[in-house]
Amino acid sequence: MSEQSPYTPPAVWTWDSESGGRFANINRPIAGATHDKDLPVGKHPLQLYSLATPNGVKVTVMLEELLALGHEGAEYNAWLVNIGEGDQFSSGFVDANPNSKIPALWDRSGDAPVRVFESASILFHLAEKFDAFLPKSGQERTEVMNWVFWQMGSAPYLGGGFGHFYAYAPEKWEYPINRFAMEAKRQLDVLDRQLAENAYIAGEHYTIADMAIWPWYGQLVLGRLYSAAEFLDVESYKNVMRWAKAIDARPAVQRGRMVNRAFGEPHTQLHERHDASDFDTRTQDKLEAAAE
């Protein structure tokens, strides 16, 4: 670890596009499109534009769970948005989400297309649309929403905080890693205490709260985020681990993890999903074998 020099903030901050880091080529302090490109549109009522990061996995898990329940109207086309190459700054994607973050959904099932962005908003939209994974009213519904919003407020500390400084920053500095590791462990303790008394996050039933939280904290304790499981001593959160493994075993979750995945082992990657049969025919290992 190199010795950190004191930093004095300037009177007016200016953008240093050469600041380095894994995402320096796409991070910028302005919004809007960088290039003109329409989004593709498939045959299904729901059009998803995403990548299998934790926020993207929330939605593909939800859609696969809806289909597993027999909701035919939840059929969807999932189009890959490669955020490392700046696909999220196309004019078509900015129309779908002016914040240029995945996932984004166009719901074309009604008279006029409806755009839905922010992963929690998509989960809520789908839960209400199909009357699934969200209680209709009362205390149980409020508890689910408590935890969905907890996740939306907490995950930036895990991803943009701990994950950035521990895994992605061009240099490793002790202070930010310690600061955000402490917060990541505090959040895991919050979940562990909740799950000590409940089978699922919001009670005895599997809901969108689990779908919102598992892609981040479940995959973290299962060793899939930031190579940080040992560093954070995730095995000590026994209730979180029990819950994470139970969710991971669900067939719809296993399918949802694969959709729009463009990294990892080829057999886990389904870059685009347009039909249920794609899981059997269009994973990267099968496409590569067919091309040989």
Rosetta blueprint (number, residue, H / E / L):
1 M L
2 S L
3 E L
4 Q L
5 S L
6 P L
7 Y L
8 T L
9 P L
10 P L
11 A L
12 V L
13 W L
14 T L
15 W L
16 D L
17 S L
18 E L
19 S L
20 G L
21 G L
22 R L
23 F L
24 A L
25 N L
26 I L
27 N L
28 R L
29 P L
30 I L
31 A L
32 G L
33 A L
34 T L
35 H E
36 D L
37 K L
38 D L
39 L L
40 P L
41 V L
42 G L
43 K L
44 H L
45 P L
46 L E
47 Q E
48 L E
49 Y E
50 S E
51 L L
52 A L
53 T L
54 P H
55 N H
56 G H
57 V H
58 K H
59 V H
60 T H
61 V H
62 M H
63 L H
64 E H
65 E H
66 L H
67 L H
68 A H
69 L L
70 G L
71 H L
72 E H
73 G H
74 A H
75 E L
76 Y E
77 N E
78 A E
79 W E
80 L E
81 V L
82 N L
83 I H
84 G H
85 E H
86 G L
87 D H
88 Q H
89 F H
90 S E
91 S H
92 G H
93 F H
94 V H
95 D H
96 A H
97 N L
98 P L
99 N L
100 S L
101 K L
102 I L
103 P L
104 A E
105 L E
106 W E
107 D E
108 R L
109 S L
110 G L
111 D L
112 A L
113 P L
114 V E
115 R E
116 V E
117 F E
118 E L
119 S H
120 A H
121 S H
122 I H
123 L H
124 F H
125 H H
126 L H
127 A H
128 E H
129 K H
130 F H
131 D L
132 A L
133 F L
134 L L
135 P L
136 K L
137 S L
138 G H
139 Q H
140 E H
141 R H
142 T H
143 E H
144 V H
145 M H
146 N H
147 W H
148 V H
149 F H
150 W H
151 Q H
152 M H
153 G H
154 S H
155 A H
156 P H
157 Y H
158 L H
159 G H
160 G H
161 G H
162 F H
163 G H
164 H H
165 F H
166 Y H
167 A H
168 Y H
169 A L
170 P L
171 E L
172 K L
173 W L
174 E H
175 Y H
176 P H
177 I H
178 N H
179 R H
180 F H
181 A H
182 M H
183 E H
184 A H
185 K H
186 R H
187 Q H
188 L H
189 D H
190 V H
191 L H
192 D H
193 R H
194 Q H
195 L H
196 A H
197 E L
198 N L
199 A L
200 Y E
201 I L
202 A L
203 G E
204 E L
205 H L
206 Y L
207 T L
208 I H
209 A H
210 D H
211 M H
212 A H
213 I H
214 W H
215 P H
216 W H
217 Y H
218 G H
219 Q H
220 L H
221 V H
222 L L
223 G L
224 R L
225 L L
226 Y L
227 S L
228 A L
229 A L
230 E L
231 F L
232 L L
233 D L
234 V H
235 E H
236 S H
237 Y L
238 K H
239 N H
240 V H
241 M H
242 R H
243 W H
244 A H
245 K H
246 A H
247 I H
248 D H
249 A L
250 R L
251 P H
252 A H
253 V H
254 Q H
255 R H
256 G H
257 R H
258 M H
259 V E
260 N L
261 R L
262 A L
263 F L
264 G L
265 E L
266 P H
267 H H
268 T H
269 Q L
270 L E
271 H L
272 E L
273 R E
274 H L
275 D L
276 A L
277 S L
278 D H
279 F H
280 D H
281 T H
282 R L
283 T L
284 Q H
285 D H
286 K H
287 L H
288 E H
289 A H
290 A H
291 A H
292 E L
